Amino acid sequence: MTDSGSQNKVTPQRSQDHEAQPQQRNKSKRKTSEQRVQQQSQAGVKAKHTCDQCGKDFTKKSNLTVHQRIHSGEKLFICDECGKAFAQKTNLKQHQLVHNGEKPHMCDECGKTFSQSGTLSRHLLIHRGIKAHRCEQCGKAFTQRSHLTLHMQTHSRAVLYHCDHCGKIYKHKQTLTEHLRSHTGHEVCPCDQCDKVFTTYQQLKRHQTSHSSERPHKCDTCGKTYKSKSHLHHHQQVHEKMKRGGTNKLYFHPLPLEHKKYVYAIIYVMVFF
């Protein structure tokens, strides 16, 4: 009896010890789990890469490296067609659509194609009748930003600058110049003699001839000079038509000049029967 009683006393103690061991194991498991989460969170903080120029954060160092080219002006991606350089590869690919004429984004309503999905999205507003462009002066809304631009000029005589790529409107030329970089990915070329801004240096050079008195393009047939090559080409078509069978007649037209004097100029008039 005594032995059985002592056995009964010992047995509960063993069961308590046995129950305490899983609790301790669960505690240790919970502790290691919490430590692992804490270590991962600490590792995540260390993995964050911050730009020292603007404070923008990146999860990968490679993304930070690409971003920093915006601040440094480094342009590693060069277009094989025209030699323009870009800071990011995506900007180069977007630019190359200009050369190959690729317009992968098509409107299901009218079939018009666009090189950028954002341009297509803005175009679709026209078909849906959504007037997303509202005048801040009077509240009138328009489906196209270009219509809003024209309307805003009725409220003010101030010159407004609008982007030819997306239609956004700006009050200052410098603001438009900075905005255009988001489309081109490179520096833009503003004209220092008027309000126009161009995306390429070649476009600016062609435009600047309109401000100059120089007429570098000369016709080999008659010696007439022009400011632009396109105007010379258009003029040369007159000579080509004359060679193909037009008849030349000479007419004398009085041309008013300074001090009300007149001179007579011989003008070739094409007459086709």
PLY file of the C-alpha trace (Angstrom):
ply
format ascii 1.0
element vertex 273
property float x
property float y
property float z
element edge 272
property int vertex1
property int vertex2
end_header
0.00 0.00 0.00
2.80 2.30 0.94
4.65 1.48 -2.26
1.62 2.11 -4.39
0.98 5.41 -2.63
4.52 6.58 -3.17
4.24 5.61 -6.79
1.09 7.69 -7.11
2.93 10.70 -5.70
5.85 10.35 -8.08
3.77 9.88 -11.20
2.18 13.36 -11.26
5.61 14.96 -10.86
6.82 13.17 -13.96
3.78 14.27 -15.92
4.36 17.91 -14.89
7.97 17.69 -16.01
6.82 16.11 -19.23
4.28 18.93 -19.85
6.82 21.65 -19.06
9.27 20.51 -21.72
7.01 21.20 -24.80
6.18 24.67 -23.42
9.86 25.50 -23.15
10.43 24.16 -26.65
7.58 26.33 -28.02
9.04 29.34 -26.22
12.45 28.79 -27.76
10.88 28.29 -31.19
8.88 31.51 -30.82
12.02 33.34 -29.77
14.07 32.17 -32.75
11.17 33.05 -35.08
10.99 36.57 -33.69
14.74 36.93 -33.98
14.60 35.83 -37.61
11.93 38.43 -38.44
13.95 41.09 -36.66
17.09 40.12 -38.58
15.20 40.22 -41.88
13.82 43.66 -41.10
17.30 44.87 -40.17
18.68 43.40 -43.37
15.94 45.18 -45.30
17.03 48.52 -43.87
20.61 47.84 -44.90
19.47 46.91 -48.42
17.84 50.31 -48.96
19.96 52.51 -51.25
19.37 56.26 -51.05
20.34 58.86 -53.65
22.52 61.51 -52.03
21.30 64.10 -54.54
17.53 63.96 -54.11
16.94 61.45 -51.30
15.05 58.93 -53.41
15.25 55.33 -52.12
15.86 52.16 -54.13
15.82 48.49 -53.14
18.62 47.58 -55.55
21.95 49.31 -56.01
21.72 48.83 -59.79
18.51 50.89 -59.86
20.22 53.62 -57.86
23.13 53.61 -60.32
20.78 54.10 -63.28
18.91 56.84 -61.43
22.08 58.77 -60.56
22.85 59.25 -64.25
20.01 61.78 -64.30
21.95 63.95 -61.86
25.40 63.36 -63.35
24.30 63.84 -66.96
26.00 60.59 -67.95
24.44 59.16 -71.13
25.62 55.67 -72.01
22.88 54.63 -74.44
23.49 56.02 -77.95
21.12 55.91 -80.92
22.74 54.29 -83.97
20.60 56.36 -86.33
21.31 59.92 -85.21
23.92 59.65 -82.46
21.76 61.02 -79.66
22.64 59.76 -76.20
20.33 58.89 -73.31
20.76 58.21 -69.62
18.37 55.25 -69.57
17.82 52.39 -72.01
14.04 52.83 -71.87
14.40 56.42 -73.11
16.54 55.20 -76.02
13.95 52.60 -77.02
11.22 55.22 -76.87
13.31 57.57 -79.04
14.01 54.86 -81.65
10.30 54.69 -82.46
10.80 58.04 -84.21
13.21 56.48 -86.70
11.41 53.22 -87.45
7.93 54.75 -87.38
6.64 51.98 -85.14
3.27 52.72 -83.57
2.20 49.58 -81.71
-0.74 51.09 -79.82
-3.94 51.16 -81.92
-7.29 52.74 -81.16
-10.11 50.19 -81.48
-12.59 52.95 -82.31
-10.95 54.63 -85.31
-7.81 52.59 -86.04
-5.41 55.44 -85.35
-2.03 54.24 -84.07
0.30 55.74 -81.49
3.88 55.14 -80.43
3.08 55.48 -76.71
0.31 53.95 -74.63
-0.20 57.21 -72.74
-0.96 59.06 -75.96
-3.53 56.39 -76.87
-5.19 56.73 -73.46
-5.59 60.48 -73.94
-6.92 59.91 -77.46
-9.59 57.48 -76.22
-11.11 60.25 -74.12
-12.28 61.87 -77.37
-14.36 58.81 -78.34
-15.79 58.43 -74.86
-16.80 62.06 -74.72
-14.90 62.58 -71.49
-13.97 66.21 -71.05
-10.96 65.84 -68.81
-9.41 69.22 -69.59
-11.14 71.94 -67.56
-10.48 75.67 -67.62
-9.54 76.98 -64.19
-10.88 80.42 -65.06
-14.47 79.62 -66.02
-14.89 75.86 -65.50
-15.55 75.03 -69.15
-14.34 71.52 -70.08
-12.87 70.13 -73.29
-12.06 66.69 -74.67
-8.68 67.80 -76.02
-5.99 69.80 -74.28
-5.25 71.73 -77.47
-8.84 73.05 -77.43
-8.34 74.13 -73.83
-5.16 75.93 -74.87
-7.01 77.98 -77.45
-9.81 78.69 -75.00
-7.48 79.89 -72.24
-6.08 82.54 -74.55
-9.51 84.20 -74.53
-9.07 84.86 -70.80
-5.60 86.32 -71.03
-3.36 87.90 -73.60
-0.36 86.31 -71.96
1.64 83.92 -74.12
1.04 80.26 -73.25
3.47 77.48 -74.03
2.05 74.06 -74.85
3.82 70.75 -75.34
3.48 69.25 -78.82
3.85 65.74 -77.39
1.13 65.68 -74.73
-0.55 69.09 -74.94
0.28 70.28 -71.43
0.20 74.05 -70.98
2.78 76.20 -69.25
3.05 79.90 -68.54
6.83 80.04 -68.81
9.12 78.90 -71.61
11.68 77.51 -69.17
9.05 75.27 -67.56
8.13 73.85 -70.98
11.82 73.31 -71.74
12.27 71.27 -68.56
9.06 69.32 -69.23
10.13 68.32 -72.75
13.05 66.39 -71.29
10.55 63.86 -69.92
9.57 63.02 -73.51
12.96 63.16 -75.21
15.21 61.93 -72.41
17.82 64.53 -73.32
18.40 68.27 -73.33
16.04 70.26 -75.56
16.90 73.21 -77.77
15.02 76.49 -77.20
15.32 79.31 -79.75
16.92 82.38 -78.20
15.12 84.72 -80.60
11.52 83.59 -80.18
9.29 81.40 -77.99
9.74 78.11 -79.86
11.42 75.05 -78.36
12.72 72.10 -80.38
13.60 68.54 -79.45
16.62 68.29 -81.77
19.48 70.61 -82.65
18.84 70.08 -86.38
15.27 71.36 -86.03
16.54 74.43 -84.19
19.13 75.18 -86.91
16.50 74.93 -89.66
14.19 77.20 -87.69
16.86 79.83 -87.03
17.16 80.53 -90.75
13.75 82.24 -90.50
15.34 84.86 -88.22
18.37 85.36 -90.46
18.63 87.33 -93.72
20.94 84.71 -95.20
19.66 82.74 -98.19
22.22 79.96 -98.60
20.21 77.73 -100.95
20.64 78.80 -104.58
18.85 77.53 -107.68
21.35 76.33 -110.32
18.90 77.10 -113.12
17.95 80.73 -112.49
20.14 81.78 -109.55
17.28 82.54 -107.18
18.13 82.04 -103.49
16.07 80.73 -100.58
16.39 80.47 -96.82
15.47 76.80 -96.58
16.26 73.77 -98.69
12.59 72.78 -98.83
11.66 76.14 -100.40
14.40 75.69 -102.99
13.14 72.20 -103.80
9.61 73.52 -104.22
10.92 76.23 -106.57
12.91 73.76 -108.67
9.73 71.84 -109.42
8.64 74.85 -111.48
11.64 74.38 -113.78
10.92 70.67 -114.01
7.33 71.33 -115.10
8.56 73.78 -117.71
10.84 71.13 -119.18
7.96 68.64 -119.34
5.84 70.79 -121.65
4.69 74.03 -120.05
4.77 77.23 -122.14
6.53 80.28 -120.81
4.94 83.70 -121.13
6.51 86.92 -119.94
4.39 89.31 -117.95
5.39 92.64 -116.47
3.99 93.37 -113.02
4.52 96.64 -111.16
5.95 96.00 -107.68
5.59 98.76 -105.07
8.84 99.60 -103.29
10.07 102.26 -100.88
9.20 105.89 -101.62
6.39 104.72 -103.89
8.75 103.85 -106.73
7.98 101.00 -109.08
10.14 98.58 -110.89
9.18 95.91 -113.32
10.08 92.34 -112.66
9.87 89.57 -115.18
7.81 86.74 -113.79
7.58 83.33 -115.37
4.00 82.17 -115.50
3.20 78.59 -116.24
0.26 78.13 -118.58
-1.02 74.63 -119.22
-3.64 73.83 -121.85
0 1
1 2
2 3
3 4
4 5
5 6
6 7
7 8
8 9
9 10
10 11
11 12
12 13
13 14
14 15
15 16
16 17
17 18
18 19
19 20
20 21
21 22
22 23
23 24
24 25
25 26
26 27
27 28
28 29
29 30
30 31
31 32
32 33
33 34
34 35
35 36
36 37
37 38
38 39
39 40
40 41
41 42
42 43
43 44
44 45
45 46
46 47
47 48
48 49
49 50
50 51
51 52
52 53
53 54
54 55
55 56
56 57
57 58
58 59
59 60
60 61
61 62
62 63
63 64
64 65
65 66
66 67
67 68
68 69
69 70
70 71
71 72
72 73
73 74
74 75
75 76
76 77
77 78
78 79
79 80
80 81
81 82
82 83
83 84
84 85
85 86
86 87
87 88
88 89
89 90
90 91
91 92
92 93
93 94
94 95
95 96
96 97
97 98
98 99
99 100
100 101
101 102
102 103
103 104
104 105
105 106
106 107
107 108
108 109
109 110
110 111
111 112
112 113
113 114
114 115
115 116
116 117
117 118
118 119
119 120
120 121
121 122
122 123
123 124
124 125
125 126
126 127
127 128
128 129
129 130
130 131
131 132
132 133
133 134
134 135
135 136
136 137
137 138
138 139
139 140
140 141
141 142
142 143
143 144
144 145
145 146
146 147
147 148
148 149
149 150
150 151
151 152
152 153
153 154
154 155
155 156
156 157
157 158
158 159
159 160
160 161
161 162
162 163
163 164
164 165
165 166
166 167
167 168
168 169
169 170
170 171
171 172
172 173
173 174
174 175
175 176
176 177
177 178
178 179
179 180
180 181
181 182
182 183
183 184
184 185
185 186
186 187
187 188
188 189
189 190
190 191
191 192
192 193
193 194
194 195
195 196
196 197
197 198
198 199
199 200
200 201
201 202
202 203
203 204
204 205
205 206
206 207
207 208
208 209
209 210
210 211
211 212
212 213
213 214
214 215
215 216
216 217
217 218
218 219
219 220
220 221
221 222
222 223
223 224
224 225
225 226
226 227
227 228
228 229
229 230
230 231
231 232
232 233
233 234
234 235
235 236
236 237
237 238
238 239
239 240
240 241
241 242
242 243
243 244
244 245
245 246
246 247
247 248
248 249
249 250
250 251
251 252
252 253
253 254
254 255
255 256
256 257
257 258
258 259
259 260
260 261
261 262
262 263
263 264
264 265
265 266
266 267
267 268
268 269
269 270
270 271
271 272
